Amino acid sequence: MPEAIIQAEKIEKFYGEPVAGAPPTISVDSLAIEPGKIVALLGPSGCGKSTLLRIMTGLTQPTSGRVLWHGKPMQECAPNVGIVFQSFALFPWLTVYENVEAPLKAHGVSSFERRKRSLKILDTVGLDGFEQAYPKELSGGMKQRVGFARALVVEPEVLFMDEPFSALDVLTAENLRGELLELWGKKAIPTRAIFLVTHNIEEAVLLADRIIVLGKNPGGIRTDFDLVLPRPRDRKSPEFTNYVDYIYKVLTSPSQKATPQLPSEALLHPATPARTYEILAHARPGGIAGLLELIDESPNGREDMYRLADDLSFELDDLLPIVDAARQLGFLKVEEGDAQITPEGHDFAAAEILRRKELFRQAALTNVTLLRQITRTLEAKRDHSAPEELFTDLLDEHFTPEESSRQMETAIIWGRYAELFEYDADRQRLYLHTAEPVTEAPAQ
């Protein structure tokens, strides 16, 4: 096995002060970036993909653990990395040439060497002739080419890319992926490894030699495997589809241990044990209803998640929270990457508006601990009301403050839709649905 360029060991990252019982954003025992490979990092929204990328580049320090650059602590080195961002991040007042030249200027490279290297990399990425253009004159694809050129001009040993194609239209993104693979295959770019953060499963399977999938709360490695697929890769081949289906299965079954179903060795980690509160998927009732209607109309009420996402033109981060919310409510079962509607889900999909509210209420009280606890607390109070802070304080024992806020926001949306309770945003107070809000918040 070649020596790792970057090695992360027992890293954890908390934002703010660590809270007792709250999971870190990131918790990774070991992760190495080795020469000669494109590594793709996938995971659900909010699992810490970009945070992990920043830790591996040295831009963000882990709360605990260490990151090594060629065996030495990262903070003692000057790691030679380049980063391509999702949002292009160009200086609008600089020309294309000046944007690409900027990192070399910051490194104190001579003007002659800056010009030579900048013009060479601009020619390599297909921007010859646009040196004096300004970003406002360029299309999205050309702006991202500038981003690639700027990252590559420093001749990085590792090129990091944070969802570099997600802001582009489908055809432009596909064209740039193909060009990146061509440059990598011909060794036309001065880099020994590429680390790609993406939420697009097909993109990962198309580009990567190795794929890592993160879980959530904490963001740890659920599966890590090499792809045994020659290039160029055929999206319609059974082997390609097998990898895509496997990754969908891992992502849509967060409570199950990832098991190898691929012709490779996977570094597998058991799922995080269940907590007192299962984290609520951040999805709205309307989206849940729409998804259930689609699946209910499918043969046998079953849909392959990969094909469904493709049919809807949804990205992974758009679809998974809705699927997970429907599963949490007992309306769907997710197995082997397929979503199967339950009898309760069928009844909900087929019901009229008012009946849907009743069914949602029953499902929420049966399956969602937080909503059940809020409702029982409001029922027990003399005035049938309670401050929102009471429940966020409870959640803070299990989640970060930011996630507690998001959990409460989702719980309020679900609870109001189900007519379990009402919420006064001005007073930040919850009321049982049958209770009348008081003029002043009662003393506690």
Long-range contacts (C-beta under 8 A, 24 or more apart in sequence): 1-34, 2-34, 2-35, 2-36, 3-34, 3-70, 3-71, 4-32, 4-33, 4-34, 4-68, 5-33, 5-34, 5-35, 5-69, 5-70, 5-157, 5-158, 5-192, 5-193, 6-32, 6-33, 6-56, 6-67, 6-68, 6-69, 6-74, 6-79, 6-158, 7-31, 7-32, 7-33, 7-67, 7-68, 7-71, 8-32, 8-55, 8-56, 8-62, 8-65, 8-66, 8-67, 8-68, 9-65, 9-66, 9-67, 9-68, 10-64, 10-65, 10-66, 11-55, 11-62, 11-64, 11-65, 11-66, 11-67, 12-62, 12-63, 12-64, 12-65, 12-218, 13-48, 13-51, 13-55, 13-60, 13-62, 13-63, 14-63, 14-400, 15-400, 15-402, 16-400, 16-401, 18-63, 19-396, 19-397, 19-400, 19-401, 20-397, 21-397, 21-398, 22-396, 22-397, 22-398, 22-399, 22-400, 23-217, 23-218, 23-272, 23-399, 23-400, 24-63, 24-218, 24-219, 25-51, 25-218, 25-219, 25-400, 26-51, 26-52, 26-55, 26-62, 26-218, 26-219, 26-220, 27-218, 27-219, 27-220, 28-52, 28-65, 28-219, 28-220, 28-221, 29-220, 29-221, 29-269, 31-56, 31-212, 31-221, 31-224, 33-158, 33-193, 33-195, 34-193, 35-192, 35-193, 36-192, 36-193, 36-209, 37-193, 37-194, 37-208, 37-209, 37-210, 38-184, 38-193, 38-194, 38-196, 38-207, 38-208, 38-209, 38-210, 39-193, 39-194, 39-195, 39-196, 39-208, 39-209, 39-210, 39-211, 39-212, 40-196, 40-197, 40-198, 40-203, 40-204, 40-207, 40-208, 40-210, 40-211, 40-212, 41-195, 41-196, 41-197, 41-198, 41-212, 41-214, 42-198, 42-199, 42-201, 42-204, 42-211, 42-212, 42-213, 42-214, 42-247, 42-251, 42-316, 43-199, 43-213, 43-214, 43-215, 43-216, 43-219, 43-251, 44-214, 44-215, 44-216, 44-251, 44-254, 44-316, 44-317, 44-320, 44-321, 45-199, 45-317, 45-320, 45-321, 46-216, 46-403, 47-214, 47-215, 47-216, 47-219, 48-214, 48-218, 48-219, 49-197, 49-199, 49-214, 49-219, 50-162, 50-197, 51-219, 52-197, 52-214, 52-219, 53-160, 53-162, 53-195, 53-197, 56-160, 56-195, 57-81, 57-83, 57-160, 59-83, 79-157, 79-158, 80-154, 80-155, 80-156, 80-157, 80-158, 81-156, 81-157, 81-158, 81-159, 81-160, 82-150, 82-151, 82-152, 82-154, 82-156, 82-158, 82-159, 82-160, 82-191, 83-151, 83-159, 83-160, 83-161, 83-162, 84-144, 84-147, 84-148, 84-151, 84-159, 84-160, 84-161, 84-162, 84-164, 85-147, 85-162, 85-164, 86-162, 86-163, 86-164, 86-166, 86-167, 87-167, 88-135, 88-140, 88-143, 88-144, 88-146, 88-147, 88-167, 89-147, 90-135, 90-143, 90-146, 90-147, 90-150, 91-135, 92-134, 92-135, 92-136, 93-134, 94-134, 94-135, 95-131, 95-132, 95-133, 95-134, 96-122, 96-127, 96-130, 96-131, 96-132, 96-133, 96-134, 96-135, 96-138, 96-146, 97-122, 97-131, 97-132, 99-135, 99-146, 99-150, 100-146, 100-149, 100-150, 100-153, 101-153, 102-150, 103-150, 103-153, 103-154, 104-153, 104-154, 107-154, 117-153, 117-155, 118-149, 118-153, 121-149, 121-152, 121-153, 122-149, 124-149, 124-152, 124-183, 124-188, 124-189, 125-149, 125-152, 125-179, 125-183, 126-179, 139-172, 140-167, 140-168, 140-169, 140-172, 141-168, 141-172, 141-175, 141-176, 144-168, 144-176, 145-176, 148-180, 152-189, 152-190, 152-191, 155-190, 155-191, 156-190, 156-191, 157-191, 157-192, 157-193, 158-191, 158-192, 158-193, 158-194, 158-195, 159-189, 159-191, 159-193, 159-194, 159-195, 160-194, 160-195, 160-197, 161-194, 161-195, 161-196, 161-197, 162-197, 163-197, 163-198, 163-199, 164-196, 165-198, 165-200, 165-203, 166-198, 166-199, 166-200, 166-315, 173-203, 177-203, 177-206, 177-207, 180-207, 181-207, 181-231, 181-232, 185-231, 199-315, 199-316, 199-317, 200-315, 200-316, 201-244, 201-247, 201-248, 201-251, 201-306, 201-316, 202-235, 202-244, 204-247, 205-229, 205-233, 205-240, 205-243, 205-244, 205-247, 206-233, 206-235, 211-243, 211-247, 213-247, 213-250, 213-251, 213-258, 215-254, 215-269, 215-271, 215-272, 216-254, 216-279, 217-272, 217-275, 217-279, 217-399, 217-403, 218-272, 220-269, 220-272, 221-267, 221-269, 222-250, 222-258, 222-268, 222-269, 222-271, 223-250, 223-258, 223-260, 223-266, 223-267, 223-268, 223-269, 224-266, 224-267, 224-268, 225-260, 225-262, 225-264, 225-265, 225-266, 225-267, 226-264, 226-265, 227-264, 228-262, 228-263, 228-264, 241-306, 244-306, 245-304, 245-306, 245-337, 246-337, 248-305, 248-306, 248-337, 249-336, 249-337, 251-316, 251-320, 252-305, 252-320, 252-323, 252-324, 252-334, 252-337, 252-339, 253-334, 253-335, 254-324, 275-398, 276-369, 276-398, 277-369, 277-370, 277-395, 277-398, 277-399, 277-407, 278-328, 278-368, 278-369, 279-399, 279-403, 279-407, 280-325, 280-328, 280-368, 280-370, 280-407, 280-410, 280-411, 280-414, 281-320, 281-321, 281-322, 281-323, 281-324, 281-325, 281-328, 281-410, 282-321, 282-325, 282-406, 282-409, 282-410, 283-321, 283-322, 283-324, 283-325, 283-326, 283-410, 284-413, 285-360, 285-413, 285-414, 285-417, 287-322, 287-325, 288-322, 288-325, 288-326, 288-329, 288-331, 289-348, 289-349, 289-356, 291-322, 291-323, 291-326, 292-326, 292-331, 292-332, 292-341, 292-345, 292-348, 292-349, 293-349, 295-332, 295-339, 295-341, 295-345, 295-349, 296-341, 296-345, 296-346, 296-349, 296-350, 300-340, 301-340, 301-341, 301-345, 301-346, 302-338, 302-339, 302-340, 302-341, 303-338, 303-339, 304-337, 304-338, 305-334, 305-337, 305-338, 305-339, 306-337, 308-339, 328-367, 328-368, 329-360, 329-363, 329-364, 329-367, 329-368, 330-363, 330-366, 330-367, 331-363, 357-417, 357-418, 357-419, 360-414, 360-417, 360-418, 361-418, 361-419, 361-420, 364-414, 364-415, 364-418, 364-420, 365-420, 368-411, 368-414, 370-395, 370-407, 370-411, 371-411, 371-414, 371-415, 371-418, 371-420, 374-411, 374-415, 374-420, 374-421, 374-430, 375-415, 375-420, 375-421, 375-432, 378-421, 378-430, 378-431, 378-432, 378-435, 379-432, 383-435, 383-438, 383-442, 384-431, 384-432, 384-434, 384-435, 385-429, 385-430, 385-431, 385-432, 385-435, 385-437, 385-438, 385-441, 385-442, 386-429, 386-430, 387-428, 387-429, 387-430, 387-441, 387-444, 388-412, 388-423, 388-428, 388-429, 388-430, 389-428, 391-430
